[in-house]
Amino acid sequence: MSLHMSRVILYVRNVSLLSAFYQKHFDLPVVEEIVGEWVVLRAGAVELALHLVGEPFRGQLPTGTQSNAKLVFTVPSGLPELRERLIHDGVRMRELKRYDGFPLLMCDGEDPEGNVFQLAQPD
């Protein structure tokens, strides 16, 4: 039996802030929501769900180093320009990079809670 991934859940401290971030910068539509606690965004074939962290963790500052996951978004074209727009909007972005034998232009960034995402543009 072959399985497919349908949803990734991030546990976050501010559901509304991150929902607005991914809607504004990546144009991900909301498909399900419990205001302030839970939101599901359509991100292609996989949904990105934002779930409010448990009560004991809500007062802690996010570090971004608590996860070894990286969300990867495909950009059909214009990655350098998109990166510049994100930087202009105050998003923490790293340099463009490319690896020999790997047909992608890429750059990483961080959402407002420090979760790392990657933008990847195929050659």
C-alpha positions as CSV (number, residue, x, y, z in Angstrom):
1,M,0.0,0.0,0.0
2,S,1.4,3.4,-1.0
3,L,0.8,6.3,1.3
4,H,0.8,10.0,0.5
5,M,1.5,12.9,2.8
6,S,-1.6,15.2,3.1
7,R,-0.7,17.5,6.0
8,V,2.2,19.0,8.0
9,I,1.4,20.4,11.4
10,L,3.5,23.1,13.0
11,Y,3.0,23.8,16.7
12,V,3.1,27.6,17.0
13,R,2.7,30.3,19.7
14,N,0.7,32.7,17.5
15,V,-1.6,31.1,15.0
16,S,-3.0,34.3,13.7
17,L,0.5,35.9,13.1
18,L,1.8,32.8,11.2
19,S,-1.4,32.4,9.2
20,A,-1.2,36.0,8.1
21,F,2.5,35.5,7.2
22,Y,1.9,32.5,5.0
23,Q,-1.2,34.0,3.4
24,K,0.5,37.3,2.6
25,H,3.9,36.1,1.4
26,F,3.0,32.7,-0.2
27,D,-0.7,33.2,-1.1
28,L,-1.8,30.1,0.8
29,P,-5.6,30.1,1.2
30,V,-7.3,29.1,4.5
31,V,-9.3,25.9,4.2
32,E,-10.1,25.4,7.9
33,E,-9.9,27.6,11.0
34,I,-10.6,27.7,14.7
35,V,-9.6,31.4,15.4
36,G,-6.5,31.7,17.5
37,E,-6.1,27.9,17.9
38,W,-5.9,26.1,14.6
39,V,-5.7,27.0,10.9
40,V,-5.1,24.9,7.8
41,L,-3.6,26.5,4.7
42,R,-3.6,24.8,1.3
43,A,-0.1,24.5,0.1
44,G,-0.4,22.5,-3.1
45,A,-0.9,18.8,-2.6
46,V,0.0,19.1,1.1
47,E,-1.8,21.2,3.7
48,L,0.1,23.3,6.2
49,A,-1.7,23.3,9.6
50,L,-0.8,25.7,12.4
51,H,-1.7,24.4,15.8
52,L,-1.5,26.5,19.0
53,V,1.2,25.0,21.4
54,G,0.1,23.6,24.7
55,E,-0.4,25.9,27.7
56,P,3.1,25.2,29.3
57,F,4.9,26.4,26.2
58,R,2.9,29.5,25.3
59,G,5.1,31.9,27.3
60,Q,8.4,30.7,25.9
61,L,10.1,32.6,23.2
62,P,10.4,30.7,19.9
63,T,13.9,29.8,18.9
64,G,13.5,28.1,15.5
65,T,16.2,25.6,16.6
66,Q,13.7,23.3,18.2
67,S,12.8,21.6,14.8
68,N,14.9,19.8,12.3
69,A,12.2,20.3,9.6
70,K,12.3,22.7,6.7
71,L,9.2,23.7,4.7
72,V,10.1,23.8,1.0
73,F,8.0,25.8,-1.5
74,T,8.5,25.6,-5.2
75,V,8.8,29.0,-7.1
76,P,8.2,28.6,-10.8
77,S,10.3,31.7,-11.7
78,G,11.5,35.0,-10.3
79,L,13.1,33.7,-7.1
80,P,15.7,36.5,-6.8
81,E,13.0,39.1,-7.0
82,L,10.7,37.3,-4.5
83,R,13.6,37.1,-2.1
84,E,14.2,40.9,-2.4
85,R,10.5,41.6,-1.8
86,L,10.5,39.4,1.3
87,I,13.7,41.1,2.6
88,H,12.0,44.5,1.9
89,D,9.0,43.3,4.0
90,G,11.3,42.4,6.9
91,V,11.5,38.7,6.4
92,R,14.8,37.1,7.5
93,M,16.2,35.6,4.3
94,R,19.5,33.9,3.6
95,E,21.6,34.1,0.5
96,L,20.7,32.4,-2.8
97,K,22.5,29.1,-3.3
98,R,23.1,26.4,-5.9
99,Y,24.8,23.0,-5.7
100,D,26.6,21.3,-8.5
101,G,24.4,18.6,-10.2
102,F,21.3,19.9,-8.4
103,P,19.0,21.8,-10.9
104,L,17.6,24.3,-8.4
105,L,18.2,27.8,-7.3
106,M,17.4,28.0,-3.6
107,C,17.3,30.3,-0.6
108,D,16.2,29.8,3.0
109,G,14.2,32.1,5.2
110,E,12.5,32.2,8.6
111,D,8.9,32.9,9.5
112,P,8.1,35.2,12.5
113,E,8.5,32.3,14.9
114,G,11.9,31.1,13.4
115,N,10.6,28.1,11.5
116,V,12.9,27.7,8.5
117,F,11.4,27.5,5.0
118,Q,13.1,27.1,1.6
119,L,12.2,28.6,-1.7
120,A,13.3,26.5,-4.6
121,Q,13.2,27.4,-8.3
122,P,13.8,24.7,-10.9
123,D,16.2,25.5,-13.7
